[in-house]
């Protein structure tokens, strides 16, 4: 039985994940050009980066650590990083076709 392409792509996407703290991102502006702008409020803790520069970030919200996926219209907020990762994968996949 073969594995559908979507599952293979999702596994590859997930394996590319890397958690980068805000300090690490600020120290390498060529690699993380978005870090300086997102550091203005001081509430971003880290970025979770993936293939092709896609990322979501960890932040504080109402006393909890949450995960935001930046989009052009809004930033959906998730309590579970796996949910943010799934949303980010769907965006990545849509933009690759």
C-alpha positions as CSV (number, residue, x, y, z in Angstrom):
1,X,0.0,0.0,0.0
2,X,1.5,3.3,-1.0
3,X,1.4,6.4,1.2
4,X,-0.4,9.4,-0.3
5,X,1.9,12.2,-1.5
6,X,0.3,14.7,0.9
7,X,1.4,12.6,3.9
8,X,4.9,12.4,2.5
9,X,5.1,16.1,1.9
10,X,3.7,16.8,5.4
11,X,6.4,14.6,6.9
12,X,9.1,16.3,5.0
13,X,7.7,19.7,6.0
14,X,7.5,18.7,9.7
15,X,11.1,17.4,9.6
16,X,12.3,20.7,8.4
17,X,11.1,22.4,11.5
18,X,13.6,24.4,13.6
19,X,12.9,26.4,16.7
20,X,14.8,29.7,16.7
21,X,14.8,32.0,19.8
22,X,14.2,35.7,19.2
23,X,17.8,36.4,20.3
24,X,19.1,33.9,17.7
25,X,16.9,35.4,15.0
26,X,18.0,39.0,15.9
27,X,21.6,38.0,15.6
28,X,21.2,36.8,12.0
29,X,19.0,39.5,10.2
30,X,19.9,38.1,6.8
31,X,18.4,34.7,7.6
32,X,15.5,36.1,9.7
33,X,14.6,39.5,8.3
34,X,11.2,39.5,9.9
35,X,12.6,39.2,13.5
36,X,13.3,42.9,14.0
37,X,9.8,44.0,13.1
38,X,8.2,41.3,15.2
39,X,10.4,42.2,18.2
40,X,9.0,45.7,18.6
41,X,6.3,44.6,21.0
42,X,8.8,42.4,22.9
43,X,6.3,39.5,23.3
44,X,7.6,37.1,20.7
45,X,9.6,34.3,22.3
46,X,10.7,32.2,19.3
47,X,10.1,31.3,15.7
48,X,9.4,27.9,14.3
49,X,10.9,27.9,10.8
50,X,10.2,25.5,8.0
51,X,10.8,24.9,4.3
52,X,11.0,28.0,2.0
53,X,11.2,30.4,4.9
54,X,7.7,29.7,6.2
55,X,7.3,30.2,10.0
56,X,5.0,30.8,12.9
57,X,6.0,32.3,16.2
58,X,5.5,31.7,19.9
59,X,4.2,34.5,22.0
60,X,2.4,35.3,25.3
61,X,-1.3,35.9,25.2
62,X,-3.5,36.1,28.3
63,X,-0.8,34.5,30.4
64,X,-0.3,31.5,28.1
65,X,2.2,30.6,25.4
66,X,0.4,30.5,22.1
67,X,1.4,30.0,18.5
68,X,0.6,32.6,15.8
69,X,0.7,31.9,12.0
70,X,1.3,35.2,10.2
71,X,-0.9,35.8,7.1
72,X,-1.6,38.8,5.0
73,X,-5.0,39.4,6.6
74,X,-4.8,38.0,10.2
75,X,-2.8,35.9,12.6
76,X,-4.6,32.8,13.7
77,X,-3.7,31.8,17.2
78,X,-3.3,28.2,18.4
79,X,-2.7,26.7,21.8
80,X,-1.0,23.6,20.3
81,X,2.0,24.0,18.0
82,X,0.9,21.0,15.9
83,X,-2.2,22.9,14.9
84,X,-0.1,25.9,13.9
85,X,2.2,23.6,12.0
86,X,-0.8,22.0,10.1
87,X,-2.1,25.5,9.1
88,X,1.3,26.6,8.0
89,X,1.7,23.4,5.9
90,X,-1.6,24.1,4.2
91,X,-0.4,27.6,3.3
92,X,2.9,26.3,2.1
93,X,1.2,23.6,-0.1
94,X,-1.3,26.0,-1.5
95,X,1.5,28.4,-2.6
96,X,3.6,25.6,-4.2
97,X,0.9,24.6,-6.7
